[in-house]
Amino acid sequence: MDCSNARRSKNSPVSIKLNWAYGIMCLLFCQWVDGFQDLNATMYDENVESYLISGTKPLMVGLTLINGAAAKGAVCLDGTLPGYHLHRGYGSGARSWLVMLEGGGWCNTIRNCVYRKKTRRGSSTYMEKLIPFTGILSNKAEENPDFFNWNRVKIRYCDGASFSGDSQNEAAQLYFRGQRIWSAAMEDLLLKGMRYAHQALLVGCSAGGLASILHCDEFRELFPWTTRVKCLSDGGLFLDAIDISGRRTARNMFGGMVSLQRVWNLPNSCTKRLNSILCIFPQHLIASIRTPLFLLNAAYDTWQIQASLAPPSVDPHGIWHECRNNYALCTASQIRFLQGFRNQMLNTVKGLSKHKKNGIFINSCFAHCQTERQDTWFAPNSPRVGNKRIAESVGDWYFDRANVKAIDCAYPCDNTCHNLVFRGK
């Protein structure tokens, strides 16, 4: 799929000018639905719509390479330097830091890691030199009321294992150095003023959302205990779920990644009970996270439907093809299967929800990653649970304004969703 193959189904006025601009603007402002390389899916970023209609443009932020990273072995899959995009805070946010870990799937075989190292997901050579800061990264108070004037950083993702591997394959000239990239980026940001932070928030989307869980307590340890530090995982609640064939596609995919890239830095509280493959799944990790954690997820996560619950590899007759691409075309039995997935997700977060320090926002939408999209983060018609938008719920949780445990009723009750509909394959 390319950018033109995913649309949201939320009704909104779209001009002829907007339709004409879809193809061009998508190249500038698209965000991808994370997946293993075989999925290779992308998603149109609906932020384009709001900016074209309003006549304004998003803040574009330049790429900074971490020059000292190579000496530490902290390099992308192809050996190039890792990098990040930083926009400085000001005023009341000058000593507050929001660090976003980019998503972009994983690679779990030599073959797809070799392919990946020739893309922006495996090499800084191919990364965009400027990217838009929207949603939780926006610098506009009307788009991002609680974090607009913070120091906001987006760390680019180029290791293929959620910033967690530490290995290499000399024959294929592959460097699996996600853990070192994480450490090098943190060290560089601390030197640039993050060590003086009064407030800090670690955020990640999808593969980055998994990384924000894996590194949450490490992030906390970077700061004095007087600093308010919390973590937010957006679209990172990947479940070890049974697929439509009765097998566990996600476990096989993650197992290959863990083994190939030597993902070793997993909590002892999990690895002493379970093997490392199971300990990469958030359902086995979140109970051991000591730092306050917010889980934001769609109950009908489109990445998980497409890549782990009903991928073409376990659907040889294409029974799930239409449902996989368009939730409105799912049969009653397919919806029942997806309701079972939602129930598993809700059971997973039960323990987390008992603690006041943690936050939950699970909406019954067919979506994936909602913090960086302006239309889902904070807009007049953004998705709501309990009449609160995602940005409002996250802000209430972070600043202790309210106890946030927002769990939506089951599909099809929520008419505020911005559901994704895929076209093509």
Salt bridges, closest charged atoms under 4 A:
GLU46 OE1 - ARG8 NE 3.98
GLU49 OE2 - ARG8 NH2 3.32
GLU102 OE1 - ARG156 NE 2.95
GLU128 OE2 - ARG120 NH1 2.55
GLU128 OE1 - ARG156 NH2 2.51
ASP146 OD2 - ARG401 NH2 2.91
ASP166 OD1 - ARG180 NE 3.00
GLU187 OE1 - LYS72 NZ 2.50
ASP188 OD2 - LYS192 NZ 3.69
ASP217 OD2 - ARG290 NH1 3.61
GLU218 OE2 - HIS215 ND1 2.79
GLU221 OE2 - ARG290 NH2 3.39
ASP240 OD1 - ARG248 NH1 3.55
ASP240 OD2 - ARG251 NH2 2.58
ASP301 OD2 - HIS368 ND1 2.98
ASP315 OD2 - ARG324 NH1 3.27
GLU372 OE1 - LYS154 NZ 2.80
ASP375 OD2 - ARG8 NH1 2.47
ASP375 OD2 - ARG373 NH2 3.06
ASP375 OD2 - HIS418 ND1 2.92
GLU392 OE2 - ARG389 NH2 3.21
ASP396 OD2 - LYS388 NZ 2.71
ASP396 OD1 - ARG401 NE 2.87
ASP400 OD2 - ARG228 NH1 2.87
ASP400 OD1 - LYS230 NZ 3.00
